[in-house]
Each structure stands twice: as C-alpha cells, then as structure tokens.
C-alpha cells in the first residue's frame, strides 16, 4: 500500500496527526507507523493503538497491509522526546 494512502486514512480520522510510515520489509505491506496527535491525550497506550487499528481494519482484513508496528504519542510527548535526543 502506498504510504500516502496510509497517511490519508489516518489523517481523515485524526486530523491533527503527524504520521510517519516506514516500510519494514521492502514489500510495502509490513509497516512501521509513528503517529503523533493530541487526540491521544488522556488515553492509555492500548486505546491509542486500538484507534489506529480501527482505522486500518479494512486494509488489514483485505491483506493489503499484513502487519503494523505502531508507536503513538501526544505532541507534548514528542517534544519531550526530541528534547532528550538533542542533549
């Protein structure tokens, strides 16, 4: 699946999301996703991942996407992470 399509699917449901897609195997069907959004504020990690899996459910059921590795965080968490990386 084209990465822009994955980004569009997620951004349609989570408009403020910053989405990074990485091809984990070179086949474009095993994807690493990093999604940064304030929609995740106050939600447990499992709830955040369920939001993403619900968005991608059809593509997973049709085997367009075979596997996803999901990393989710709020914009504040991302800023803190970036601050630590620059030290």
LOMARGU-732274 format. One record per atom (N, C-alpha, C, O): residue number from 0; residue in one letter; atom name; x, y, z negated. Coordinates in nm, 3 decimals. Layout:
! residues N
{node NUM, A, CA, {X, Y, Z}};
...
! end
This chain:
! residues 87
{node 0, X, N, {0.085, -0.118, 0.000}};
{node 0, X, CA, {0.000, 0.000, 0.000}};
{node 0, X, C, {0.089, 0.124, 0.000}};
{node 0, X, O, {0.190, 0.129, -0.069}};
{node 1, X, N, {0.050, 0.221, 0.077}};
{node 1, X, CA, {0.127, 0.345, 0.083}};
{node 1, X, C, {0.120, 0.419, -0.051}};
{node 1, X, O, {0.014, 0.426, -0.114}};
{node 2, X, N, {0.233, 0.471, -0.092}};
{node 2, X, CA, {0.242, 0.537, -0.222}};
{node 2, X, C, {0.149, 0.657, -0.232}};
{node 2, X, O, {0.093, 0.681, -0.339}};
{node 3, X, N, {0.133, 0.731, -0.126}};
{node 3, X, CA, {0.045, 0.848, -0.129}};
{node 3, X, C, {-0.100, 0.807, -0.156}};
{node 3, X, O, {-0.174, 0.880, -0.221}};
{node 4, X, N, {-0.139, 0.690, -0.107}};
{node 4, X, CA, {-0.274, 0.639, -0.133}};
{node 4, X, C, {-0.293, 0.607, -0.281}};
{node 4, X, O, {-0.398, 0.635, -0.338}};
{node 5, X, N, {-0.191, 0.549, -0.342}};
{node 5, X, CA, {-0.197, 0.518, -0.485}};
{node 5, X, C, {-0.207, 0.647, -0.564}};
{node 5, X, O, {-0.288, 0.659, -0.656}};
{node 6, X, N, {-0.124, 0.744, -0.529}};
{node 6, X, CA, {-0.128, 0.873, -0.598}};
{node 6, X, C, {-0.265, 0.938, -0.584}};
{node 6, X, O, {-0.318, 0.993, -0.681}};
{node 7, X, N, {-0.323, 0.933, -0.465}};
{node 7, X, CA, {-0.455, 0.993, -0.441}};
{node 7, X, C, {-0.563, 0.925, -0.523}};
{node 7, X, O, {-0.650, 0.992, -0.580}};
{node 8, X, N, {-0.560, 0.791, -0.531}};
{node 8, X, CA, {-0.658, 0.718, -0.610}};
{node 8, X, C, {-0.655, 0.765, -0.756}};
{node 8, X, O, {-0.759, 0.790, -0.816}};
{node 9, X, N, {-0.535, 0.777, -0.810}};
{node 9, X, CA, {-0.520, 0.816, -0.950}};
{node 9, X, C, {-0.560, 0.962, -0.969}};
{node 9, X, O, {-0.631, 0.995, -1.063}};
{node 10, X, N, {-0.514, 1.049, -0.881}};
{node 10, X, CA, {-0.542, 1.192, -0.895}};
{node 10, X, C, {-0.691, 1.224, -0.875}};
{node 10, X, O, {-0.740, 1.323, -0.928}};
{node 11, X, N, {-0.761, 1.142, -0.798}};
{node 11, X, CA, {-0.906, 1.163, -0.782}};
{node 11, X, C, {-0.980, 1.143, -0.913}};
{node 11, X, O, {-1.080, 1.209, -0.938}};
{node 12, X, N, {-0.931, 1.053, -0.998}};
{node 12, X, CA, {-0.996, 1.024, -1.126}};
{node 12, X, C, {-0.932, 1.104, -1.241}};
{node 12, X, O, {-0.999, 1.134, -1.340}};
{node 13, X, N, {-0.804, 1.138, -1.227}};
{node 13, X, CA, {-0.732, 1.212, -1.331}};
{node 13, X, C, {-0.664, 1.330, -1.261}};
{node 13, X, O, {-0.545, 1.322, -1.228}};
{node 14, X, N, {-0.736, 1.439, -1.238}};
{node 14, X, CA, {-0.687, 1.549, -1.155}};
{node 14, X, C, {-0.556, 1.613, -1.199}};
{node 14, X, O, {-0.479, 1.660, -1.115}};
{node 15, X, N, {-0.528, 1.616, -1.330}};
{node 15, X, CA, {-0.405, 1.681, -1.375}};
{node 15, X, C, {-0.284, 1.587, -1.377}};
{node 15, X, O, {-0.177, 1.625, -1.425}};
{node 16, X, N, {-0.301, 1.465, -1.326}};
{node 16, X, CA, {-0.195, 1.365, -1.334}};
{node 16, X, C, {-0.076, 1.399, -1.243}};
{node 16, X, O, {-0.092, 1.439, -1.128}};
{node 17, X, N, {0.041, 1.382, -1.300}};
{node 17, X, CA, {0.165, 1.379, -1.222}};
{node 17, X, C, {0.200, 1.232, -1.206}};
{node 17, X, O, {0.224, 1.163, -1.305}};
{node 18, X, N, {0.202, 1.184, -1.083}};
{node 18, X, CA, {0.216, 1.041, -1.057}};
{node 18, X, C, {0.346, 1.014, -0.981}};
{node 18, X, O, {0.374, 1.076, -0.878}};
{node 19, X, N, {0.424, 0.920, -1.034}};
{node 19, X, CA, {0.544, 0.873, -0.966}};
{node 19, X, C, {0.523, 0.725, -0.936}};
{node 19, X, O, {0.484, 0.648, -1.024}};
{node 20, X, N, {0.550, 0.687, -0.811}};
{node 20, X, CA, {0.533, 0.547, -0.770}};
{node 20, X, C, {0.668, 0.496, -0.721}};
{node 20, X, O, {0.736, 0.561, -0.642}};
{node 21, X, N, {0.705, 0.378, -0.771}};
{node 21, X, CA, {0.830, 0.314, -0.730}};
{node 21, X, C, {0.796, 0.175, -0.679}};
{node 21, X, O, {0.716, 0.103, -0.739}};
{node 22, X, N, {0.857, 0.137, -0.568}};
{node 22, X, CA, {0.841, 0.003, -0.512}};
{node 22, X, C, {0.941, -0.088, -0.585}};
{node 22, X, O, {1.062, -0.072, -0.570}};
{node 23, X, N, {0.891, -0.183, -0.663}};
{node 23, X, CA, {0.978, -0.266, -0.746}};
{node 23, X, C, {1.044, -0.380, -0.670}};
{node 23, X, O, {1.146, -0.433, -0.715}};
{node 24, X, N, {0.987, -0.420, -0.555}};
{node 24, X, CA, {1.039, -0.538, -0.485}};
{node 24, X, C, {1.071, -0.514, -0.338}};
{node 24, X, O, {1.125, -0.602, -0.272}};
{node 25, X, N, {1.039, -0.397, -0.285}};
{node 25, X, CA, {1.061, -0.370, -0.144}};
{node 25, X, C, {0.944, -0.412, -0.057}};
{node 25, X, O, {0.952, -0.401, 0.066}};
{node 26, X, N, {0.836, -0.459, -0.117}};
{node 26, X, CA, {0.722, -0.508, -0.040}};
{node 26, X, C, {0.600, -0.416, -0.048}};
{node 26, X, O, {0.498, -0.443, 0.016}};
{node 27, X, N, {0.609, -0.309, -0.125}};
{node 27, X, CA, {0.502, -0.210, -0.144}};
{node 27, X, C, {0.376, -0.269, -0.207}};
{node 27, X, O, {0.268, -0.211, -0.194}};
{node 28, X, N, {0.389, -0.383, -0.274}};
{node 28, X, CA, {0.273, -0.439, -0.344}};
{node 28, X, C, {0.303, -0.470, -0.491}};
{node 28, X, O, {0.214, -0.513, -0.565}};
{node 29, X, N, {0.426, -0.448, -0.534}};
{node 29, X, CA, {0.466, -0.457, -0.675}};
{node 29, X, C, {0.515, -0.317, -0.711}};
{node 29, X, O, {0.625, -0.276, -0.672}};
{node 30, X, N, {0.434, -0.244, -0.786}};
{node 30, X, CA, {0.459, -0.102, -0.806}};
{node 30, X, C, {0.493, -0.067, -0.950}};
{node 30, X, O, {0.436, -0.123, -1.044}};
{node 31, X, N, {0.585, 0.024, -0.966}};
{node 31, X, CA, {0.612, 0.087, -1.094}};
{node 31, X, C, {0.544, 0.223, -1.093}};
{node 31, X, O, {0.570, 0.304, -1.004}};
{node 32, X, N, {0.460, 0.249, -1.191}};
{node 32, X, CA, {0.387, 0.374, -1.195}};
{node 32, X, C, {0.420, 0.450, -1.323}};
{node 32, X, O, {0.420, 0.393, -1.432}};
{node 33, X, N, {0.448, 0.579, -1.308}};
{node 33, X, CA, {0.458, 0.668, -1.423}};
{node 33, X, C, {0.351, 0.774, -1.402}};
{node 33, X, O, {0.351, 0.844, -1.301}};
{node 34, X, N, {0.261, 0.784, -1.499}};
{node 34, X, CA, {0.152, 0.881, -1.489}};
{node 34, X, C, {0.157, 0.970, -1.612}};
{node 34, X, O, {0.152, 0.923, -1.725}};
{node 35, X, N, {0.168, 1.101, -1.588}};
{node 35, X, CA, {0.173, 1.199, -1.695}};
{node 35, X, C, {0.046, 1.283, -1.685}};
{node 35, X, O, {0.019, 1.345, -1.582}};
{node 36, X, N, {-0.032, 1.285, -1.793}};
{node 36, X, CA, {-0.159, 1.358, -1.791}};
{node 36, X, C, {-0.204, 1.390, -1.933}};
{node 36, X, O, {-0.182, 1.313, -2.026}};
{node 37, X, N, {-0.266, 1.505, -1.947}};
{node 37, X, CA, {-0.326, 1.539, -2.076}};
{node 37, X, C, {-0.455, 1.462, -2.102}};
{node 37, X, O, {-0.509, 1.467, -2.212}};
{node 38, X, N, {-0.506, 1.392, -2.001}};
{node 38, X, CA, {-0.622, 1.304, -2.021}};
{node 38, X, C, {-0.591, 1.192, -2.121}};
{node 38, X, O, {-0.682, 1.133, -2.179}};
{node 39, X, N, {-0.462, 1.164, -2.142}};
{node 39, X, CA, {-0.421, 1.057, -2.232}};
{node 39, X, C, {-0.415, 1.102, -2.378}};
{node 39, X, O, {-0.397, 1.020, -2.468}};
{node 40, X, N, {-0.428, 1.231, -2.402}};
{node 40, X, CA, {-0.419, 1.283, -2.537}};
{node 40, X, C, {-0.524, 1.218, -2.627}};
{node 40, X, O, {-0.642, 1.215, -2.594}};
{node 41, X, N, {-0.478, 1.166, -2.741}};
{node 41, X, CA, {-0.568, 1.104, -2.838}};
{node 41, X, C, {-0.606, 0.961, -2.806}};
{node 41, X, O, {-0.680, 0.899, -2.882}};
{node 42, X, N, {-0.557, 0.907, -2.695}};
{node 42, X, CA, {-0.589, 0.769, -2.658}};
{node 42, X, C, {-0.470, 0.679, -2.690}};
{node 42, X, O, {-0.354, 0.719, -2.677}};
{node 43, X, N, {-0.502, 0.557, -2.733}};
{node 43, X, CA, {-0.397, 0.459, -2.758}};
{node 43, X, C, {-0.338, 0.415, -2.624}};
{node 43, X, O, {-0.401, 0.429, -2.520}};
{node 44, X, N, {-0.217, 0.362, -2.629}};
{node 44, X, CA, {-0.148, 0.321, -2.508}};
{node 44, X, C, {-0.231, 0.221, -2.427}};
{node 44, X, O, {-0.238, 0.231, -2.305}};
{node 45, X, N, {-0.293, 0.126, -2.494}};
{node 45, X, CA, {-0.375, 0.027, -2.423}};
{node 45, X, C, {-0.492, 0.094, -2.351}};
{node 45, X, O, {-0.528, 0.054, -2.240}};
{node 46, X, N, {-0.551, 0.197, -2.413}};
{node 46, X, CA, {-0.660, 0.270, -2.348}};
{node 46, X, C, {-0.610, 0.345, -2.225}};
{node 46, X, O, {-0.679, 0.351, -2.123}};
{node 47, X, N, {-0.491, 0.402, -2.235}};
{node 47, X, CA, {-0.432, 0.474, -2.121}};
{node 47, X, C, {-0.410, 0.377, -2.005}};
{node 47, X, O, {-0.443, 0.408, -1.891}};
{node 48, X, N, {-0.355, 0.260, -2.036}};
{node 48, X, CA, {-0.327, 0.162, -1.931}};
{node 48, X, C, {-0.457, 0.108, -1.871}};
{node 48, X, O, {-0.464, 0.082, -1.751}};
{node 49, X, N, {-0.559, 0.090, -1.955}};
{node 49, X, CA, {-0.688, 0.044, -1.903}};
{node 49, X, C, {-0.748, 0.145, -1.806}};
{node 49, X, O, {-0.811, 0.107, -1.708}};
{node 50, X, N, {-0.729, 0.274, -1.834}};
{node 50, X, CA, {-0.777, 0.377, -1.742}};
{node 50, X, C, {-0.715, 0.357, -1.604}};
{node 50, X, O, {-0.784, 0.365, -1.502}};
{node 51, X, N, {-0.584, 0.332, -1.600}};
{node 51, X, CA, {-0.514, 0.315, -1.473}};
{node 51, X, C, {-0.556, 0.185, -1.405}};
{node 51, X, O, {-0.578, 0.183, -1.284}};
{node 52, X, N, {-0.566, 0.079, -1.482}};
{node 52, X, CA, {-0.608, -0.049, -1.424}};
{node 52, X, C, {-0.749, -0.040, -1.366}};
{node 52, X, O, {-0.777, -0.099, -1.262}};
{node 53, X, N, {-0.838, 0.032, -1.433}};
{node 53, X, CA, {-0.973, 0.051, -1.380}};
{node 53, X, C, {-0.971, 0.124, -1.246}};
{node 53, X, O, {-1.048, 0.091, -1.156}};
{node 54, X, N, {-0.883, 0.223, -1.234}};
{node 54, X, CA, {-0.871, 0.298, -1.109}};
{node 54, X, C, {-0.821, 0.208, -0.996}};
{node 54, X, O, {-0.865, 0.220, -0.882}};
{node 55, X, N, {-0.730, 0.117, -1.028}};
{node 55, X, CA, {-0.666, 0.032, -0.927}};
{node 55, X, C, {-0.734, -0.104, -0.911}};
{node 55, X, O, {-0.687, -0.189, -0.836}};
{node 56, X, N, {-0.845, -0.125, -0.982}};
{node 56, X, CA, {-0.910, -0.256, -0.987}};
{node 56, X, C, {-0.939, -0.314, -0.848}};
{node 56, X, O, {-0.908, -0.430, -0.822}};
{node 57, X, N, {-0.996, -0.234, -0.761}};
{node 57, X, CA, {-1.032, -0.285, -0.628}};
{node 57, X, C, {-0.910, -0.329, -0.549}};
{node 57, X, O, {-0.911, -0.435, -0.486}};
{node 58, X, N, {-0.803, -0.250, -0.554}};
{node 58, X, CA, {-0.681, -0.283, -0.481}};
{node 58, X, C, {-0.616, -0.409, -0.538}};
{node 58, X, O, {-0.560, -0.489, -0.464}};
{node 59, X, N, {-0.624, -0.426, -0.671}};
{node 59, X, CA, {-0.570, -0.546, -0.733}};
{node 59, X, C, {-0.655, -0.668, -0.698}};
{node 59, X, O, {-0.601, -0.775, -0.668}};
{node 60, X, N, {-0.786, -0.654, -0.702}};
{node 60, X, CA, {-0.875, -0.766, -0.669}};
{node 60, X, C, {-0.861, -0.810, -0.524}};
{node 60, X, O, {-0.877, -0.928, -0.494}};
{node 61, X, N, {-0.831, -0.718, -0.435}};
{node 61, X, CA, {-0.815, -0.749, -0.293}};
{node 61, X, C, {-0.671, -0.787, -0.258}};
{node 61, X, O, {-0.639, -0.809, -0.141}};
{node 62, X, N, {-0.584, -0.796, -0.358}};
{node 62, X, CA, {-0.442, -0.830, -0.340}};
{node 62, X, C, {-0.367, -0.731, -0.252}};
{node 62, X, O, {-0.265, -0.764, -0.192}};
{node 63, X, N, {-0.418, -0.609, -0.244}};
{node 63, X, CA, {-0.343, -0.503, -0.177}};
{node 63, X, C, {-0.224, -0.466, -0.266}};
{node 63, X, O, {-0.113, -0.441, -0.218}};
{node 64, X, N, {-0.251, -0.462, -0.395}};
{node 64, X, CA, {-0.145, -0.447, -0.496}};
{node 64, X, C, {-0.143, -0.576, -0.574}};
{node 64, X, O, {-0.246, -0.622, -0.624}};
{node 65, X, N, {-0.024, -0.636, -0.586}};
{node 65, X, CA, {-0.012, -0.764, -0.657}};
{node 65, X, C, {0.022, -0.745, -0.804}};
{node 65, X, O, {-0.022, -0.822, -0.889}};
{node 66, X, N, {0.101, -0.643, -0.834}};
{node 66, X, CA, {0.145, -0.622, -0.972}};
{node 66, X, C, {0.177, -0.475, -0.994}};
{node 66, X, O, {0.222, -0.406, -0.903}};
{node 67, X, N, {0.153, -0.429, -1.117}};
{node 67, X, CA, {0.188, -0.292, -1.154}};
{node 67, X, C, {0.258, -0.291, -1.289}};
{node 67, X, O, {0.224, -0.365, -1.381}};
{node 68, X, N, {0.357, -0.206, -1.297}};
{node 68, X, CA, {0.425, -0.177, -1.422}};
{node 68, X, C, {0.385, -0.033, -1.454}};
{node 68, X, O, {0.414, 0.058, -1.377}};
{node 69, X, N, {0.319, -0.013, -1.567}};
{node 69, X, CA, {0.259, 0.117, -1.597}};
{node 69, X, C, {0.330, 0.183, -1.714}};
{node 69, X, O, {0.354, 0.121, -1.818}};
{node 70, X, N, {0.363, 0.310, -1.694}};
{node 70, X, CA, {0.414, 0.394, -1.802}};
{node 70, X, C, {0.328, 0.519, -1.803}};
{node 70, X, O, {0.321, 0.592, -1.704}};
{node 71, X, N, {0.261, 0.544, -1.915}};
{node 71, X, CA, {0.175, 0.662, -1.926}};
{node 71, X, C, {0.221, 0.748, -2.043}};
{node 71, X, O, {0.274, 0.698, -2.142}};
{node 72, X, N, {0.198, 0.878, -2.030}};
{node 72, X, CA, {0.229, 0.971, -2.138}};
{node 72, X, C, {0.160, 1.103, -2.113}};
{node 72, X, O, {0.119, 1.134, -2.001}};
{node 73, X, N, {0.149, 1.181, -2.220}};
{node 73, X, CA, {0.093, 1.315, -2.208}};
{node 73, X, C, {0.201, 1.408, -2.155}};
{node 73, X, O, {0.319, 1.373, -2.154}};
{node 74, X, N, {0.161, 1.526, -2.113}};
{node 74, X, CA, {0.259, 1.624, -2.065}};
{node 74, X, C, {0.353, 1.665, -2.178}};
{node 74, X, O, {0.472, 1.687, -2.154}};
{node 75, X, N, {0.302, 1.674, -2.299}};
{node 75, X, CA, {0.386, 1.707, -2.414}};
{node 75, X, C, {0.490, 1.598, -2.439}};
{node 75, X, O, {0.606, 1.628, -2.466}};
{node 76, X, N, {0.449, 1.472, -2.430}};
{node 76, X, CA, {0.543, 1.362, -2.448}};
{node 76, X, C, {0.651, 1.365, -2.340}};
{node 76, X, O, {0.768, 1.339, -2.369}};
{node 77, X, N, {0.613, 1.396, -2.218}};
{node 77, X, CA, {0.709, 1.404, -2.108}};
{node 77, X, C, {0.810, 1.516, -2.131}};
{node 77, X, O, {0.929, 1.498, -2.108}};
{node 78, X, N, {0.762, 1.631, -2.178}};
{node 78, X, CA, {0.852, 1.742, -2.207}};
{node 78, X, C, {0.951, 1.704, -2.316}};
{node 78, X, O, {1.070, 1.738, -2.306}};
{node 79, X, N, {0.905, 1.635, -2.420}};
{node 79, X, CA, {0.995, 1.590, -2.526}};
{node 79, X, C, {1.097, 1.491, -2.472}};
{node 79, X, O, {1.215, 1.498, -2.508}};
{node 80, X, N, {1.052, 1.400, -2.387}};
{node 80, X, CA, {1.142, 1.302, -2.327}};
{node 80, X, C, {1.248, 1.372, -2.242}};
{node 80, X, O, {1.366, 1.338, -2.250}};
{node 81, X, N, {1.208, 1.469, -2.163}};
{node 81, X, CA, {1.303, 1.542, -2.080}};
{node 81, X, C, {1.401, 1.620, -2.164}};
{node 81, X, O, {1.518, 1.631, -2.128}};
{node 82, X, N, {1.355, 1.674, -2.277}};
{node 82, X, CA, {1.444, 1.747, -2.366}};
{node 82, X, C, {1.551, 1.658, -2.426}};
{node 82, X, O, {1.666, 1.700, -2.440}};
{node 83, X, N, {1.515, 1.536, -2.461}};
{node 83, X, CA, {1.610, 1.439, -2.517}};
{node 83, X, C, {1.712, 1.396, -2.413}};
{node 83, X, O, {1.829, 1.377, -2.445}};
{node 84, X, N, {1.666, 1.381, -2.289}};
{node 84, X, CA, {1.754, 1.337, -2.181}};
{node 84, X, C, {1.860, 1.440, -2.148}};
{node 84, X, O, {1.969, 1.405, -2.103}};
{node 85, X, N, {1.829, 1.567, -2.170}};
{node 85, X, CA, {1.923, 1.673, -2.133}};
{node 85, X, C, {2.028, 1.697, -2.242}};
{node 85, X, O, {2.122, 1.773, -2.220}};
{node 86, X, N, {2.013, 1.634, -2.359}};
{node 86, X, CA, {2.109, 1.654, -2.467}};
{node 86, X, C, {2.237, 1.577, -2.444}};
{node 86, X, O, {2.328, 1.583, -2.526}};
! end
